[in-house]
Amino acid sequence: MRRESLEVLDYNPPSAPIIKMPDRQFPGYLIPGDGLNNLYELAYALRSRTKEVLPGSEAAEQAKYIADRLRAMLAHYEQALIKAGHRLPYDPPLAARPDY
């Protein structure tokens, strides 16, 4: 884990902050872990539904891509928290959930 100063462009709780990392050209939107988990759950549900209703369609493939990307982001988030000794803000972790 490293510590760096970040430029906080906007932070008005309960919304997430807009921050700029020192090595990035453009600022980013910080999504808290529980929010990331919620987005993944929605994408997973959308993926499952489009796979069922529109099998093989472009919409089903796009939904799968979004769910896969969010799952990878959530996995990275979980690994970082576990490594730093923090608990997850949701349950169950990805390892305890079924793959699709």
C-alpha positions as CSV (number, residue, x, y, z in Angstrom):
1,M,0.0,0.0,0.0
2,R,1.3,3.5,-0.8
3,R,0.1,6.9,0.2
4,E,-0.3,9.7,-2.2
5,S,-2.0,13.1,-2.2
6,L,-5.0,13.3,-4.4
7,E,-6.7,16.4,-5.8
8,V,-10.4,16.3,-4.7
9,L,-12.4,18.3,-7.2
10,D,-15.7,17.7,-5.6
11,Y,-17.1,15.9,-2.6
12,N,-20.6,16.5,-1.4
13,P,-21.7,13.5,0.8
14,P,-23.5,11.3,0.2
15,S,-22.3,11.4,-3.4
16,A,-18.9,10.0,-4.3
17,P,-15.9,12.3,-4.8
18,I,-14.4,13.4,-8.0
19,I,-10.7,12.9,-7.6
20,K,-7.5,13.4,-9.7
21,M,-4.6,11.0,-9.3
22,P,-1.2,12.5,-9.7
23,D,-0.3,10.3,-12.6
24,R,-3.6,10.5,-14.5
25,Q,-4.5,13.2,-17.0
26,F,-8.2,13.2,-16.2
27,P,-10.0,13.0,-12.9
28,G,-12.2,10.0,-12.0
29,Y,-15.3,9.3,-10.1
30,L,-14.7,7.3,-6.9
31,I,-17.4,4.5,-6.5
32,P,-17.5,3.2,-3.0
33,G,-17.2,-0.6,-2.7
34,D,-20.8,-1.2,-1.7
35,G,-21.9,0.9,-4.7
36,L,-19.6,-1.1,-7.0
37,N,-21.2,-4.3,-5.6
38,N,-24.7,-3.0,-6.3
39,L,-23.7,-2.1,-9.9
40,Y,-22.3,-5.6,-10.4
41,E,-25.5,-7.2,-9.0
42,L,-27.6,-5.2,-11.4
43,A,-25.3,-6.0,-14.3
44,Y,-25.4,-9.7,-13.4
45,A,-29.2,-9.6,-13.3
46,L,-29.3,-7.8,-16.7
47,R,-26.9,-10.3,-18.1
48,S,-28.9,-13.3,-16.9
49,R,-32.2,-11.8,-18.2
50,T,-30.8,-10.9,-21.7
51,K,-29.2,-14.3,-22.0
52,E,-32.6,-15.9,-21.3
53,V,-34.7,-13.5,-23.4
54,L,-32.3,-12.6,-26.2
55,P,-29.8,-15.4,-26.5
56,G,-26.9,-14.7,-28.9
57,S,-28.0,-11.1,-29.4
58,E,-25.7,-8.1,-29.4
59,A,-27.6,-6.8,-26.2
60,A,-26.8,-10.1,-24.5
61,E,-23.1,-9.9,-25.4
62,Q,-22.9,-6.2,-24.2
63,A,-24.6,-7.1,-21.0
64,K,-22.1,-10.0,-20.5
65,Y,-19.2,-7.6,-21.2
66,I,-20.4,-5.1,-18.6
67,A,-21.0,-7.8,-16.0
68,D,-17.6,-9.3,-16.6
69,R,-15.8,-5.9,-16.3
70,L,-17.6,-5.1,-13.1
71,R,-16.9,-8.5,-11.7
72,A,-13.2,-8.0,-12.5
73,M,-13.2,-4.6,-10.8
74,L,-15.0,-6.0,-7.8
75,A,-12.5,-8.9,-7.5
76,H,-9.6,-6.4,-7.6
77,Y,-11.4,-4.3,-4.9
78,E,-11.8,-7.4,-2.7
79,Q,-8.2,-8.5,-3.1
80,A,-6.9,-5.0,-2.2
81,L,-9.2,-4.8,0.9
82,I,-8.2,-8.3,2.1
83,K,-4.5,-7.6,1.6
84,A,-4.8,-4.3,3.6
85,G,-6.7,-6.1,6.4
86,H,-10.1,-4.4,5.8
87,R,-13.5,-6.1,5.9
88,L,-15.8,-6.0,2.9
89,P,-18.8,-3.7,3.0
90,Y,-21.0,-6.4,1.6
91,D,-21.6,-10.1,1.9
92,P,-21.0,-12.6,0.4
93,P,-17.7,-12.1,-1.3
94,L,-17.4,-13.0,-5.0
95,A,-15.7,-16.3,-4.2
96,A,-18.9,-17.5,-2.5
97,R,-21.1,-16.5,-5.4
98,P,-22.0,-18.6,-8.4
99,D,-20.4,-17.9,-11.7
100,Y,-22.8,-17.4,-14.7
